[in-house]
Amino acid sequence: MFPLCLGGNVFGWTAPEAASFAVLDAYHEAGGNFIDTADTYSGGESETIIGNWMAARGNRDRVVVATKVAKWSARPGLGAGNVRSAIEDSLRRLRSDYVDIYYAHEDDRNTPLEEWLGVFDELVKSDRVRAIALSNFTAARVDEVLAVCERDGLTRPIALQPPYSLVERTEYEGELRDVCQRSGLACLPYYALARGFLTGKYRPGVSVDSPRAAGASSYLEDPRAVDLLAALDDISAARGAPIASVAIAWLREQPTVVAPIASARNAEQLREILPGATLVLSAEELERLSDAWA
């Protein structure tokens, strides 16, 4: 599996189908084979675009596709009936007989763990899903999920998808990371570039035209931003690599992380993140970046 997962959240949102195809083509040509999406992304349009692309290129068997259920207002929660309907809808949009990784997109306290884990197990045994995973779960709930799977002999999650980046570390670097380490769960972090802040485009006094500009610019209010941007600039210049790829390379080297998730709405943005899949930072560079936002 490619060590950089392409986020599909922009497909059908800031990237129409033609632009999405261009990004997907460039990613695949670079060796990328891991795409993350969800039913809630543009109301299923992201899945539809990915499905159309795979059908047009005839490459379904060479691509790992992850999608999700529970967070879309049209298909909310993890009730058994909803999950069964949602997977069929996702498969139809993806134009595929199976999903490689199926996520519970968020916890559902109104549905017993035994109920939805039982349905996920059913989907794996019927070959509509190859593996299951969790997104936006607390460490305590991950432990509960694993305990139910062990007790009832149900399919066990293989991965956890939390928000995690150079500037968002508190939530993951603690109990969540501990549960991944002791349970053998892969970490596939989203917001790897902190809504775009870690591309280096956001600077004091600079206006950036992006739907995420407000969220990304908010990091500049933190006094640590100056030191972090300086560290990223220095390492980027020394390595001849885009700033975004340096931030991804740092994340890729963190314990339990298997493949950071980053999105691109055009081929130019993709070129800035792709080197992060292979760039290897020195111990000193990793430490400088970590210390800059400690």
N, C-alpha and C positions, 0 to 999 in steps of 0.2 A: 504494500500500500504506500502511495506517495506521501512523504512527510509534511506536505502542506495541503490541507483540505480547502477546496474552493467553495466559498459560501454562496448559496444561491438566493439569498434574501433580496438582492438587488434586481434579480430577473423579473421582469414584469412591473417593476417599480421605477427605478431610475435608469434601468437598461431595458429598452424594448427588445423584441425577439431578435432582430437582425444584429443589434449590438451584443446581445447575450450569446448568440451563435459565434460571433467573432472572438469573444472572451473564452468560450468553451473550446473552440478550435485551437486557439493559441495555448491554452492550458494543457490540452490533451497532446498537442504536438511537442510540448516540452517534457512529456512523460507523466503528466498529472492524470490520475485516474480515480480521485476521491472527491465526490460532490455532496454537499450538505444542503438540504432544503427542508421545507415543512408545508403542511397543508394550509397554514395560515398566511404564508408569504404571498401577498397580493391575491388573497382569496383563491389559492390554488394555481394561479398563473405561473408561478415559478416552476412548479412541478410540470405543468403543461409544456413550457418552453424546453425544459430539460428532456422531457419525453419526446418532443418533436425533434430535438437535436439528435438524440440517440437513434431514433428511427431513421432520420435522414442520413446519418453517418454509418448506420449498421454496426454500432460498437457496444451494444448493451452488455455483452459478455466481457468487455474489457474495462468496464467502469463500475466502481463501487458507489452506490447511491444510498444516502441516508435521508430519511424523512421522519416526520413527527406527527403526533396526535395529542389533543387535549386542550390546546390553547386558542384555537380558532373559534370565534363566537358562533359560527355556523355548525360546528361540531365540537362542542365543549365537553371537557371532562373525560374520564377514563371508564365510564360505565360500559359494561360488556357489549350492549347493542351499539353504542356509539363507536367503539373501537372496531367492531366488525364492519360497520358501514364505512367508517373512515378509511380503512385499509383498502377496501374495494374501490372507493373514490380515488385514492392516491394511485393505485395501480392503473386505473383507467387513464388518469392524466399522464402518468409516466409511461404509458404504453408498454407496460412490462408485466410479466407474470409473477414477479417477486421484487421485494425490497431487500437490500443487503443488510441495512441496519434500521430498525424501527425504534424510535424514541418515544417514551412518555415525556412530552414537552414540558410538563410541570406536574407537580403533585396534585392529587385530587383526594382531599380528606373526606369527601362525601361518598367515596366508593371504597369498599374494603380492598385491601391489598390482594387478598386471595382471589377476588373477582377479576380484576384487570390483569394480574399476573397469570391467571389461568387462561385468559383469552390470548395474551401474548404467547404463552406456551403452545396454545392451540394453533396459532398462526405459524409458529416455527415448525411444528410437526406436520402441518399441511403444505409446507414449502412455499408459502406466500411471503414469509420473512426468514432471512438467514440468521440474524442475530438481533438481540434487543439491547436497549441502553436507556439511560436516564439523563434528563436535562433539568437544571434548576431545582434539584433536590437538596435538602439539608443532609449533613452527615448522619444524623440520627435516623432519618428516614431511609437513607441508603442501607444502613445496618438492618433496619426492619425488613426492607425488601429482600435483602440477602438471606435473612433468617427464614422468611416465609418460603423462599425458593428452596432452601436446604431442607426444611421440614417437610414440604409437600412434593419434593422432587420435580420442581418446575424449572423451566429454562432460566438460567441465570444471566443477568445483564453483563455485558462485556466492557462497557464504557460509561463514563460520566462526562457530561458537557456543561461546564460552568463558565461564567464570565471570568477571564483571567488575562492579564497583560502586565507589562512593566509598571503601569500606573494604577492597576486595580489588582492588588495582591492579597489584601487582608482576608477577603472572603474565602479564597481557596487555600492559602498557605497556612494551614492549621488542621482542623478536624477533617475537612474534605480531602485534603491531600493524604492525611493519615489513613483514612478509610480506603482510598485508592491503593495506597502502598501495601496495606496489610491484606487487602482482598483481591489484589491483582487486577484492578480495573484500570483501563486506559483512560487518560485524561485527554479530551479533545476540546480545547477551550475556544469559546467564541469571544467576540470583541477583542481579538488579538492585537488590533491596532487602535484600540480605545476610540472607536467611532471616527477614526481618521487622524487623531492627534499625533499618533506615532509615525505618520508619514513625513513629519517635519514641515508640512506646509503651513501649519498654524503657528504664527509668531506674533509677538506684541505689535499692534498697529497694522497687521495684515488682514485683509478681508478675503475670505475664501467663499466661492459660490458653490455651496453644497447643502443638501437637505440636512446634513448632520453637523453643519457648522457651529450651531449653538452649543451642542453637547461637546464637540471636540475642543472648542475654544475655552470652555469652562476650566480645563486643566491648566490653562495659563494663569489662573488666579492663585494657584499653589506656588509658593516660593521655590519649591524643588524643581519647577519646570525649567528654570534657567540652567541649572546644573545638568539636568537630564538631556536637554537639547544640545548643550555643549558636548556632552559625552557622545551622543549619537552623531553629531556633526564630525567630531574627531575620528571616530571609528569608521564612519562612512567614507571619509576622505582617505584614510589610511588603507582601507580595503578596496576602494573603488567600487563600492556597493551602495545601492540606494538606502536611505535611512529606514524606510519601511522594512526592508529585508534584514537590516541589523536587528530591529526590534523583534521580528519573527524568529531570527536565529537565536536570540536570547531566550525566548519563550520555549523554543524547541528543545533547548538544553536543560530545562527544569525537570526535576524528578517527576515521573509518572506521565509526562506529556509525550504523546505519540505523534500528533499532528495538529498544529494550530489551525484554526479556521479563519480565513480572510477572504473578503470579497473584492471584486473589481467591476466597475460598470463600463470599462472600455479596455482595449488592449494596452494603452499607455499605463493605466493603473496596474494592470497585471504584470507588466515588465518591472515595476517597482517592487513587487512582492515575491516574484518567483525565485530570485536568488536566495531568499530566506530558507528555501527548502534544502539547500546544500551548503550554505555558508557556515563555516565552523569558527567560532570565536575562541580566542585564547582565554585562559583562566583569568588573566588580568583584565581583559575586556569585559568578561561576564561580571566580574566583581565590581568594576567601575560603574557599569550600568545599574547593577543592583543597589549599590551604595548611593547613587544619585537620587534614587526615589525610595530610600529606606524608611 
